[in-house]
Amino acid sequence: MHKKRRVWNHRVILWMAVCLSTMLCVTIIVPGLLVKKIPYGISDPSGGTKELPVQPTEQGFMVPVYLSKKDVIETVPLEQYVKGVLAAEMPIDFELEALKAQAMAARTYVVRRALEQDYSNMPVRDALVTDTTAHQAYLNEQELREKWDKRVYETNMAKISKAVNETKDEILTYQHQPINATFFSTSNGYTENSEDYWPFKIPYLRSVPSPWDVKLSPRYEETIELSYTSVLQKLGVANIATISTSSKGMKVLEWSTGHRIKSMTIGGKTFSGREVREKLGLASSQFIWKWKGSQQIVFTTYGYGHGVGLSQWGANGMAKEGKRAEEIVTYYYTGVSIEKATPYINKT
């Protein structure tokens, strides 16, 4: 059902690059054959022009996945890929309808990348996604057998297969285009507008209340203690006053619609909440802090993840209340429709 390819040796790639540059001196390249695609996604592609690596075959739509730990590319059918993502991204004890919602989001995510030739955050050639959270976490069959005991493997895979099979070929679209189906673990009680975390506004990624997370998620509230020195180094500031009213202190300037920090000043320098979260390694961009003496700062965060799109623990909460997968995805992704992927895939 799948095949693996060893990633090209860097010296081979360098030799080919030299040969190609020589050929370009005497060869005219037709512009239409090489197209740089700027993705409708989180970041720009990291390198040059590429051709679409995913094509429909007799086995269906195939997805080349870069397995980062093994340094190989594994090509698998779309629905098998979705099973691997679902098993890696969502706890197996979640409600079936939450798993089905996640399956639709995962399938949409990879179909959109293929259609838009989005190669952002790819460290190698000839693959569409990695098996990491840079895209979607993914576990192949061997890894799943290692993750789950033999006694529960068959039961767990039966549940995963049921969620994927009951949503087979279903993707989420907005105005008949596959959406960027972002998701995250735990909300702070609300999801975030896309433009309050990333530098672009997407109409279906709107802030909505997500009250289920606080009661269900073990990651709703976390505390981390950082040394004063490490905070200075990570933020690139000279000093931070312990008093928030000082111009060199820590002070929130603006809150987002999703009740997260949109901007703040630290040590006389202005940061977005996202910048502080990522530079300090915090779980969320909603946080409070307190000084522990003069050499330690204790941060308490609410929620886990960027907050944009579908909240996984919120989806499980909705499922526990009897909501169907269709209701869950249309709640977290504003104004979307559920369509079949096949017509879109056949366009590639």
PyMOL commands that set and color helices and strands:
alter all, ss='L'
color gray80, all
select helices_A, chain A and resi 10-24+31-33+78-89+96-115+141-147+150-165+194-196+213-216+228-235+273-280+312-320+325-332+342-345
alter helices_A, ss='H'
color red, helices_A
select strands_A, chain A and resi 3-6+56-57+60-67+72-77+129-130+170-174+177-178+183-184+221-227+250-255+261-266+269-272+287-292+296-302+310-311+337-340
alter strands_A, ss='S'
color yellow, strands_A
deselect
rebuild
show_as cartoon
